[in-house]
Amino acid sequence: MQITVLGAGVIGLTSAYYLNRAGHQVIVVDRHADVAAETSYGNGGQLSYSYVAPLAGPGVLSKLPAWLSRKDSPVRFRPSVSLEQWRWCLKFALACTRKHSNTTTRRLLSLSFSSRALMHELVRDELQLDFDFEHSGKLVLHRDAHAMQNAVDLLQFQRSLGCEQEALSADACVELEPALASVRAEIAGGIYTRSEDTADCYRFCKGLETILRARGVQFAMNTSIDELRLTRGGHIEARSGSVTLPSDNIIVATGTGAARLLKPLGIHVPVYPLKGYSLTYSLGPQSIAPKLSVTDFARKVVYARLGDRLRVAGMADLDGYSLKPDAARLATLRAETAALFPMVATDQRDVTEWTGLRPATPRGTPIIGPTPYRNLWLNIGHGALGFTLATGSAALLTSWFDHQRKPSPVSNHFTFDH
Ligand SMILES: Cc1cc2nc3c(=O)[nH]c(=O)nc-3n(C[C@H](O)[C@H](O)[C@H](O)COP(=O)(O)OP(=O)(O)OC[C@H]3O[C@@H](n4cnc5c(N)ncnc54)[C@H](O)[C@@H]3O)c2cc1C
């Protein structure tokens, strides 16, 4: 079948890959000249298969006042007049219960475990993919005993769902990751997950693009989709200016661009941008940088070694669609890095700053599958986990597509009216 994939981020490209492998004729469309030019460009580089618990957790609402009153807090909310933003916030607040959080975690773990297996298959089979992929393992640091106890409780819940994780003392954390030696006194403990990976999402996307082109997938870059239109025959067509694109089947994988594209069709997806930042340090011979992937839980900052670079990412700002960087937020991220890893970079010129918008749903589950329109499908809303969940989501979409819209018990968890 002919399929047009809208969006050449990590979700669109992996969708194109699995659909093409299943024998379909695929065109990928994007408004930029290059693939992965938006959120998939500079993300945290974490393939974080065991850390999928949503932001909407039971303890979050009580932490919000403290987060919102501090300038350097990891989460920030700038109220606007947008109804879309307020609707999203209400749904988020309603999702902040133990029951919802456990259900979401269980669903996401099933998707992330299949994503891990598929990513490892890709790394093994597609030899030309070179994207700083490492089986790095992940250490999540906790700074107080209460947070550490909560993490151990979560570990026990996740163990029942198949995650293999270990609780470590502060000394054991430093033994595992010597770059933490200077902050030993600030660590209460950590959770180590051996099975986590890290990689460069942009390089992954570039590699996939090369593979897809070689397999005959076409790319229509510099092509902005202005409208999805319902024809008299009940078919949806994608329009760019006055041009109608091939529209036998359309997959929407436009990240934070999805809600606005779908709204005129009466499809209201709760996908809203959560702005984040990253820094990429070029490491020199004097740098003492972590080899493990490290997460500072209290500060919600992640650190990943990507070859001879260190990627640092964090912040979650709910303040609309603007990509304008906030110098104070970037300065906070630099200060966090300098405090945890003082020997990473002293030369400020060797740091690249980046801002991106996570396509977030209130509950933290992506939206994958058919819509009420027969030829229109969605693969959107992967929030803070798009790189991690990309392969599993794309394979799920492909299998659902090939089974003529008959949902499986797994696919049912990711429908658009969840
Ligand atoms: C700071 C930060 C750190 C992160 N860290 C991690 C991490 O460590 N691990 C992880 O798994 N995830 C992480 N994420 C999340 C991850 O990056 C995203 O979930 C993922 O990139 C989303 O991919 P996407 O393809 O849906 O969106 P995008 O990459 O944004 O791709 C959507 C594409 O659609 C195109 N598009 C949109 N509208 C239109 C239109 N109308 N016409 C034509 N083209 C259009 C855009 O140009 C874009 O190329 C992070 C995100 C941020 C911001």
PDBQT file of the ligand as one rigid body, heavy atoms in Angstrom, charges set to zero:
ROOT
HETATM    1  C1  LIG A 501      15.306  18.412  26.511  1.00  0.00    +0.000 C 
HETATM    2  C2  LIG A 501      14.758  17.098  26.000  1.00  0.00    +0.000 A 
HETATM    3  C3  LIG A 501      15.382  15.922  26.376  1.00  0.00    +0.000 A 
HETATM    4  C4  LIG A 501      14.884  14.692  25.944  1.00  0.00    +0.000 A 
HETATM    5  N1  LIG A 501      15.537  13.552  26.280  1.00  0.00    +0.000 NA
HETATM    6  C5  LIG A 501      15.090  12.353  25.844  1.00  0.00    +0.000 A 
HETATM    7  C6  LIG A 501      15.812  11.176  26.151  1.00  0.00    +0.000 A 
HETATM    8  O1  LIG A 501      16.855  11.217  26.773  1.00  0.00    +0.000 OA
HETATM    9  N2  LIG A 501      15.301   9.991  25.738  1.00  0.00    +0.000 N 
HETATM   10  C7  LIG A 501      14.119   9.915  25.039  1.00  0.00    +0.000 A 
HETATM   11  O2  LIG A 501      13.672   8.803  24.733  1.00  0.00    +0.000 OA
HETATM   12  N3  LIG A 501      13.446  11.031  24.678  1.00  0.00    +0.000 NA
HETATM   13  C8  LIG A 501      13.896  12.240  25.065  1.00  0.00    +0.000 A 
HETATM   14  N4  LIG A 501      13.238  13.382  24.743  1.00  0.00    +0.000 N 
HETATM   15  C9  LIG A 501      11.979  13.270  23.994  1.00  0.00    +0.000 C 
HETATM   16  C10 LIG A 501      12.201  12.996  22.518  1.00  0.00    +0.000 C 
HETATM   17  O3  LIG A 501      13.207  13.831  22.009  1.00  0.00    +0.000 OA
HETATM   18  C11 LIG A 501      10.870  13.212  21.773  1.00  0.00    +0.000 C 
HETATM   19  O4  LIG A 501       9.851  12.437  22.377  1.00  0.00    +0.000 OA
HETATM   20  C12 LIG A 501      10.987  12.817  20.311  1.00  0.00    +0.000 C 
HETATM   21  O5  LIG A 501      12.056  13.477  19.692  1.00  0.00    +0.000 OA
HETATM   22  C13 LIG A 501       9.696  13.134  19.579  1.00  0.00    +0.000 C 
HETATM   23  O6  LIG A 501       9.862  12.737  18.256  1.00  0.00    +0.000 OA
HETATM   24  P1  LIG A 501       8.792  13.104  17.153  1.00  0.00    +0.000 P 
HETATM   25  O7  LIG A 501       9.274  12.474  15.904  1.00  0.00    +0.000 OA
HETATM   26  O8  LIG A 501       7.436  12.792  17.656  1.00  0.00    +0.000 OA
HETATM   27  O9  LIG A 501       8.851  14.699  17.081  1.00  0.00    +0.000 OA
HETATM   28  P2  LIG A 501       9.872  15.638  16.291  1.00  0.00    +0.000 P 
HETATM   29  O10 LIG A 501      11.258  15.159  16.408  1.00  0.00    +0.000 OA
HETATM   30  O11 LIG A 501       9.588  17.021  16.713  1.00  0.00    +0.000 OA
HETATM   31  O12 LIG A 501       9.453  15.420  14.788  1.00  0.00    +0.000 OA
HETATM   32  C14 LIG A 501       8.247  15.937  14.268  1.00  0.00    +0.000 C 
HETATM   33  C15 LIG A 501       8.546  16.382  12.853  1.00  0.00    +0.000 C 
HETATM   34  O13 LIG A 501       7.309  16.791  12.269  1.00  0.00    +0.000 OA
HETATM   35  C16 LIG A 501       7.568  17.915  11.469  1.00  0.00    +0.000 C 
HETATM   36  N5  LIG A 501       6.323  18.677  11.336  1.00  0.00    +0.000 N 
HETATM   37  C17 LIG A 501       5.528  19.131  12.327  1.00  0.00    +0.000 A 
HETATM   38  N6  LIG A 501       4.455  19.771  11.811  1.00  0.00    +0.000 NA
HETATM   39  C18 LIG A 501       4.604  19.724  10.466  1.00  0.00    +0.000 A 
HETATM   40  C19 LIG A 501       3.834  20.214   9.375  1.00  0.00    +0.000 A 
HETATM   41  N7  LIG A 501       2.680  20.892   9.563  1.00  0.00    +0.000 N 
HETATM   42  N8  LIG A 501       4.268  19.996   8.115  1.00  0.00    +0.000 NA
HETATM   43  C20 LIG A 501       5.423  19.300   7.895  1.00  0.00    +0.000 A 
HETATM   44  N9  LIG A 501       6.200  18.821   8.880  1.00  0.00    +0.000 NA
HETATM   45  C21 LIG A 501       5.790  19.017  10.154  1.00  0.00    +0.000 A 
HETATM   46  C22 LIG A 501       8.638  18.690  12.214  1.00  0.00    +0.000 C 
HETATM   47  O14 LIG A 501       9.370  19.489  11.330  1.00  0.00    +0.000 OA
HETATM   48  C23 LIG A 501       9.484  17.568  12.824  1.00  0.00    +0.000 C 
HETATM   49  O15 LIG A 501      10.599  17.262  12.016  1.00  0.00    +0.000 OA
HETATM   50  C24 LIG A 501      13.712  14.638  25.127  1.00  0.00    +0.000 A 
HETATM   51  C25 LIG A 501      13.119  15.828  24.724  1.00  0.00    +0.000 A 
HETATM   52  C26 LIG A 501      13.620  17.050  25.148  1.00  0.00    +0.000 A 
HETATM   53  C27 LIG A 501      12.978  18.331  24.699  1.00  0.00    +0.000 C 
ENDROOT
TORSDOF 0
